[in-house]
Amino acid sequence: MKGELKAFWNVGGGDWAFNLRQAITHGFEPADLCNTYSDYWGKPRTDIRPVRDNPWGKPDGFETIVKRNTAKRSGKGSILVQDIEFDLEDKADKAWANAEVRTASGVTTKEAFREAYYREWATWYSLPCKWAKEAYPGRPVHLEIEGHHTEIYHVLSGNATPKQLPSN
């Protein structure tokens, strides 16, 4: 591979070491894949499971768990991939119907809620990347995000503010 284009490899399983050697031989670089919100190491486990319609419901220890999981998966690859997958209510209007979530938002209008809702969900993706960049300056950090969360993607990418998104 030449220039700025790079391909990365991360496949687990029992033959991981063999596959990695083969990938490097063919020009791939290793990637550290971090399942950001899953705890494979703790007893008891401290997985992070968001409440589907409440982005303001980050659990106690959110930052500590994310940073610990990132540190456990970082250091071997050429890039760190924050693999963030969880189910969320991607229709702000449905979440607006929940009085508890509406109160947690701190806003009083449906339009302001919609803006705040998508911005707050975006922090569930942006904060792990920010903390990884702080811990490993100069190292590429990539975000893997589920494809059906298009509103969140547009807010994260800077392509749109929540106000510019079509209403749901």
Phi, psi and omega in degrees: 000136182234160179075208183274345180287128179225150175240139183242156186231132170205105175228125180275196178108175183295335181255029183304312184298317179297312181298321179297315178301317179296319180297315179297319177302329182262014173095002177278153174252148180287148178239143171265114180261115182254116171280084195310320186255009179253137180252104178266353189252334189276148171228107000286159181294147178235054175297152174257120179236102181296149171285127192312322185244015183231089180291346179276359184268043177296136183286160172303140179081010182309305183297318180298315181295315180298314181295322178296313181296321178296315181296325181291334184253005188251147172125337184263329186266171178277345181214147175254126180250117173276106181265100186247113181226122173200162182271130176222158176280109184270006175252105183301327181298324177292319179294325179302329181292343179272111185300322180296317179291319178302316179296316180299332182291332181077010179244165186240350180245155180298320179296315179294324178298314181303314179299310182294322182300308182290324177296320181289320175299322180301330179293336177295338178260319186284323182297315177301323178291318178300312181294325177293318178296323177293320181285329184229067182299141179085350179264133179297138175236130182241149178247124172257121186233143179298137186294335185278358179265060187295324180298316180295317179302314182295324177292314180297319185283347182082007179287338182199150168269162178305329179295330183276349181283149176296142180285155186250000000 
